[in-house]
Amino acid sequence: MARRAPTTDSSGADVKHTLHLGDHLDTAHVSMPGPDHVDLRYLTVAKEERLSLFQHPSSTVRVELPDSFEGGRLCTACGIASRSWSRVRGAVRFRVGVVDDGSDVRWLHELSLDPRRSKADRRWIPVDIEVPAATHLVLETTARHLAHARAGWDDPVLVWETATVTPRRSRRSQPNVLLITSEACRPTFASPPVPTADVLAVEGIRCTGARTVTPLGPPSSASLFTGRYPFRHGMLTDWGALPAHFPNLATELARAGYHTAFAPSRQYMGRPEHGFVRAFSEVVPCLTNPNQPGEVTTRRVLQWLDNVSDDRPWFLWVTYYDAHPPFRLPPAVVRRFYDADPRDSSRSYRPEAVRAIHHVESLLAIDAVLPALRQGVIDPQFVRRLHNTACALDGTAESGPDLAVLLGSMSPSVRRGLSARKFSGWLHEHVRILQSGRIDPDLLKWLEHDLVPALEEVDQESLGWLADVVDYRYPVALAQAGAAHVDDQIEELAGWLRAAGLYDDCTVLYCASYVEMFGEHDHVSHHLSLSDGILQVPFVLKPACGIDAPTPAVVDGPFELVDVLPTLLESLGLLPPTVDGTSRWEEFRTGKVTEHDTFAVGPFGAEVAITSGRHKLLKSLADEGGSSTLFELCAEEEAASSDVAIHEDLAKRLDAWLATNVGA
């Protein structure tokens, strides 16, 4: 089985192995009563939220154990989610067993929990047992009454010791390439006390003027991956698919003989219908629904690295989500940035900013357009959102907005008592009415009285980490902690490369796809605008030894994420395909990228921006006149400017860019 090789010295001294059973769900034999009834997810028991191996009864998980396992200890806890206590109809039985050489299960541990009847069962119950040598370990949950039995094991870990030496890998003719991306990680957070990215920068190149080309995660990743602006690759929203015919980093490196692999931390990015995974020869699946903690992704990546063949160089893209709300981080990491009670009224600081933080994107979109809808004004982006939702619900589109996912899982009462497919017909009809310029009062009533309250309930549940918080410094500190946790994962990966003797021969690239706002320009936890605070991202490139790399450690000037593909390929001595981006490899040698126009595209392509030096022009494509506003960029601020000459000049250059991009 795929497993993490331990690190030890050449003396062969005993070393500790840890096997997180949840990391192996994709290779385990799983028996469950229905789809998604066994997976990795967060469960809250008595106000303690823990990443858990969720096992809805009655289900069984059988994990193959590595050859080196000759007995050890299983450390975990079992529990039933608090939201199920009043509704569960009977006891849930948890069992741990082992199988050896095809024999029957030998049960080692058993307990039953019935939180509806027993207060003592309303908590995480620790489990710490000896596990003998075996070929498989089995976890089982059973119940006579299955309704609402949201049961799970708190990150079950098997621990044992052996004497093993970490093998050193052979050098290849071409360097390995490790691309690490993080959502929402700000450049100002990617600095002390975040050491590893700084170490990479000292050994390589840090771009101070790196910029994304869109404030949306998947479209930004698509631009980095293909070297094309959003209008050209077609992803203008958080949903949709990356076209298969575009050359990209994976296809170009595969042509050069690389083995390619993708390790996403969002289930969305790992689904075939979204297009990214189709480009790779191998995928390390995201197991946690919907987003995977960085430490899980890192462990699974290290398992992949332990088993990858030495025959060919590899290109591995690893994504992290820990710097993005909701911040589910190890307490020790959080305490480095905030070690107090954020719910203490004596620490109250900008509580209104805390209340302004939301998670459900569709709720934000509806709240923004409802006042205008009541006045008879129709927002085209909102109509497109509803249309895409209806298409996702009826199956004519493979993906859609978060609203489609939420409506599909909500009570039929929110869908006017209809099935998801039948409701899509009702929604399609109201989209047609909106497209004709009219607003049906029935739609307004549904939005206000049915949908918004249901979305607010989901939003509140997803914002449990902010319940009763009155100190705005707390979510800001969590964002810093998230960046630090991503850095910890980079250090884990770099440490493995060093131990395996591969670090010097590996090109490592780290950047973020966009960032979040924390009070700047009155935006709180917001990334849907084209403000510079959202577009500026961290970027670090450590070339492999032997590459004729530029000497400056810091490079100034604008560097767009569409420049990543051609720059990286040229650094490896490969000829880039024709893309929108430009290789900046030679410019890196001077310590400054030549000043040039940069561009950004907003959600749905409804707004675009051109930035040149200290000025930015925003243009709306949603209204007929194409109104535009000029801003002067001053430190952390963007001030409106009335300079007519600059406005007209940037408007002409932006229109010329649009002429070659929109519809191309």
Secondary structure, DSSP 8 states (H G I E B T S, - for coil): ---------TT--EEEEEEEGGGGTTTSEEE-SSTTSEEEEEEEETTEEEEEEEE-SSEEEEEE--TT--EEEEEEEEEE-GGGTTT--S-EEEEEEEE-TT---EEEEEEEE-TTT-GGGSS-EEEEEEEES-SEEEEEEEESS-TT--EEEES-EEEEEEE---------SS-EEEEEEEEE--TTTSSSS-HHHHHHHHHSEEEEEEE-S-SSHHHHHHHHHHS--HHHH---SSSS---TTS--HHHHHHHTT-EEEEE-SBTTTTSGGGSSGGG-SEE----BSSB--HHHHHHHHHHHHHHS-SSS-EEEEEEE-TTSSS----HHHHHTT--S-TT-GGG-B-HHHHHT----HHHHHHHHHHHHHHTT---HHHHHHHHHHHHHHHTSSS---HHHHHHHHS-GGGGTT--HHHHHHHHHHHHHHHHTT---HHHHHHIIIIIHHHHHHHHHHHTGGGTT--BTHHHHHHHHHHHHHHHHHHHHHHHHHHHTT-STTEEEEEEEEEE--BSGGG-BS--SS--HHHHB--EEEE--TTS-----SEEEEEEEGGGHHHHHHHHTT----S-SS---HHHHTTTB-----EEEE-GGG-EEEEEETTEEEEEESSSTT--EEEEEEETTEEEE---HHHHHHHHHHHHHHHHHHTT-
